[in-house]
């Protein structure tokens, strides 16, 4: 953790220190800090430092083990023999006491036991009923727990429930998938990064194969997150369309309809939204044909207003910066189509996204204008 430091005397110095002392506890919860330098009596320069936490999954052979920090799954009916040879008598007794205190847990819980000065044991205490989705949520909770307790290296013992081996692996892979989903960060434009990593160690077994199937979902979700997180001045319709063309590399058929084609098609409703912007307006179709039969494709449609100012009917300034998220629907469709291609889904699907930027300008659409849509219907803009 980095703290506010290196103050030089100047006007406002005492006031700033006072405010820092007041909110010190809250300040420590923030993952970045501001280091302030006084250039003279009146000027100060804030510099942002971002603590970037990355995740790495390490696969171990059966002969190898990681002895420092460990995580184990515990459930009410588990027998202590399951941990024989893993821990000493003192730790085993602590685990037994945890089981006694949590005979009928309503929710999954995480406990931290200190085995030695620099050796920790995270006990993942499970409730009676768990599904793969619940394990995924628990994995996300586990990642936050590691960050909070500053545990950067940990070995997770493969769980052994009363279910079949295959079901155990499904649960465990969902847990790791939840960890990976939660570890996502978008730090592309942070000027100064302080990199730290969390290393998770698991045994290879069949887990690696199971996770490969979930990697397609992870890639699709994170691609959606990347698109939504981009600022409006970077991911405008022109740039968005270029990025979608790159999806051809993974087997998707991408067709882009520019303004000229849209005018010929009569898509005036879409064009009207973007006519006040200096950027282009586009309609993009993304197709995946994974089913060899001629079955009708599933269709997904997403709205892609890269920034929505409201046009001439300008929206209030408060929270205007959030209008970059008006393209999130299109990002979900794009991420889904990428997922289909990566996992070679045996379905036929098509995604349609309209990409525009709604800006005020001399050529912007006016309230009261009437346009004709692709369907032939006329629309009055209010």
Beta strands, then each sheet from edge to edge (+ up, - down):
strand 1: 32-38
strand 2: 44-60
strand 3: 70-75
strand 4: 109-116
strand 5: 119-126
strand 6: 153-156
strand 7: 193-203
strand 8: 253-257
strand 9: 282-289
strand 10: 298-308
strand 11: 348-358
strand 12: 370-372
strand 13: 378-380
sheet 1: 1+ 2- 7- 6- 3- 5- 4+
sheet 2: 8+ 9- 11+ 10+
sheet 3: 12+ 13-
end
